[in-house]
Structure formats: structure tokens, C-alpha cells
Amino acid sequence: MAEYKGISVLVVDDDETIRDMLRFLLEEEGYTVYEAADGEAALACLRTHPCGMVVLLDLNLPSLDGASVLAAIVSEPPLAARHAFLLMTADDGMARPGISALLAALSMPVIAKPFRIARALTAVARAARTLAVPAAEQVAAEAPSAQGISG
């Protein structure tokens, strides 16, 4: 559990029951969980959150749907680079024009609904590791070398 302490996950789904279930499961794993019920709220959170987040994004959302959120993210390279994305969908939205290209641009896995809890948690853990690697590399690069430390 401590492995995920400090890692934030944004759950974007208009179904409150799904958001609640994912919040419970992810918090049990040690993640900090944020929620958004639509694409506009998701983008606002992603643009203002100071650190990278794992984003579980539903494809079918009111107001601004998942495909539109993905298009906005792809058009903002710093936003795309800072966060890790997973698409959740209950329909065959992959047939929509442009979805495949957006998924490829973000190296984004798809979690089919209904999903198995273990599979969803594994996918989030993989995405969380991609966020942790750059931070660890940055800390290592900023740390003084062993040669420069006198004892």
C-alpha cells in the first residue's frame, strides 16, 4: 500500500456509483483519489493539479465527452506528458472516428466495462509507475554525487 502513497488518481465518470466504488478501492491501495463527473471538470483538474495523475476516463460523459477530453489533452503536450491515462468504456466507442489515433498518441490502454477489479487496479498500478519513474530520475539527477561528499 505504501508504494502508492502520494500518487493521485482522477476518476472521471458520470456514474456516481462507479466513482464511489473506484474511490474506495483505490484509497484502500493507498492512492489519493479525485473525482470529476464530466469532461470539463476533468480538464480543469488536470490543468491545475501540480503533479502528474493517473486518469481513469470514461468515454461517455455529459457536456464534454471522453473523446473531446482526449483531443484537448493531445493538443496540450505538457498536459499529455504530465499525466497517465486509462480509458474506461462500456460500448464500442473505439469505432468512433479519431478515437484510435487519440489512444495511440497517449499510449492509452482501454479498460472495458464491466471491468474486473484486479485488472483495473493492475492497470492503475502500471500507469502510476510511469509517473514515479520521471520523479525518481529527477531526484537522482539533482542529488549530489558520492564523490562530491566529504566525510
N, C-alpha and C positions, 0 to 999 in steps of 0.2 A: 504494500500500500504506500509506503513512504516514497517509493520510486516515482510516483505521480504527484507528490505534494508540490504545489507551486505551478502545476500545469493547468491551464484554463481550457475549458471546453464550452463552446457556444452551441446550444441545441436550438435549431431553427425549425419549428413545426407549428402549424396552426392547430393541431390536436393537443389540447391541454393534457390529456391522459398520457399521451406518448411523451410529452415534455416532462411530466411528473415522474414517470417510470424511469426515463433515462437519467434524470437528475438524481433520483435515489440510487440507481446502480452505479453511476459514475462517482458520486460522492462517497459511496462505500469503497470504491477503488482508490480514493484519495485525491480525485480531481476537484478543482474549483469549477462550478457549473454556472453558466449564464444562460438565459433563455431569450428567445425572440419568437413572436407569433407570426411575423411576416417578414418579407424581404427587406422592406425599408428599415425596420428596426434592426435587422441583422447587419445591414451595411453601416448603419450609424454606430453600432457597437464595434464592428471590425475597424472602422476608421479611427475610433477614439481610444480603443484599448491599447495600452502602452507596450504590451508584449504579444508574442505570437500565440495564437489559439488553435486548437483543433476545432473544426467546424463541422457539425453534423447538420447538413442542409437538406430539407425536404424539397422535392421538385415542385409539388403542387401547393402553392401558397396564395393567400389573398393579396390583393393590391400589387405587389411586385413578386412574381413567381421565381422559383429556383433558377430557371434558365436565365432570367433577366439579372438575377443576383450574380450568377456566374459570368455573364457578359460584362457586368460592371467591374467585377474583380479582375478579369483578364485585361480590361482596359486601364487598370491601375497597377502596373507592375510592382511597386513597393508593397501594395496590399496583398497581391498574389504571393509574393515572396515571403511575407511575414507570417502567414497562416498556413495551416494544413487542412485540406478539405476532403470530406466524405459526403457523397450524395446518397440520400435515402429516398426510395420511391416505391409506391405500390402499383404503379401502372407501367406500361411500356413507353414511357416518355422518351426513351432513347431514340425512338423513331422520329421525334421532332427535329426539324431542320436545325443544324448547328450544334446540337447537344453533344454529339461525339467529339467534335472539334474542341469544344469548351472543356470537356472532361480530359481530353488528351493534353491540352495546353496547361492544365493544372495538375496533371498526373493524378487524377482523382478517381479513387475506387468507388464502386457503387454497392450499396447495401440494399438488397431487395426486402421490401416489407411484405408480409410479416417477417421479421428477422429473428434469428436465433441470438439470444443474449450473449452467449460466449463468442459468437462470430463478430458481433458489434463491438464488444469490449476488446477483442483482439485487434480489430481494425483501428479503434481509437488508440490503443497502445502503440501500434506501429506508427501512426501519424504523430503521436506525442514524441516518439524517439526522433523523428525528423526535426522536431522543434528543438529538442535538447542538444542535438549534435552541434549546430552552429554556436549555441551559447557556450558549450564546453570548449570548443575550439577557440572562441574569443577569449575566454578566461585563460586558457593555456598560452595564447599569444601575448597576453598582457602581463602574465606572471614573470617575475624576474628569473633569469636562468640560474641554475645551481652554481655556475662558475662565477656569477656576479655577487654571490652572497658570501660574506666573510664570517668566519665563526669565531 
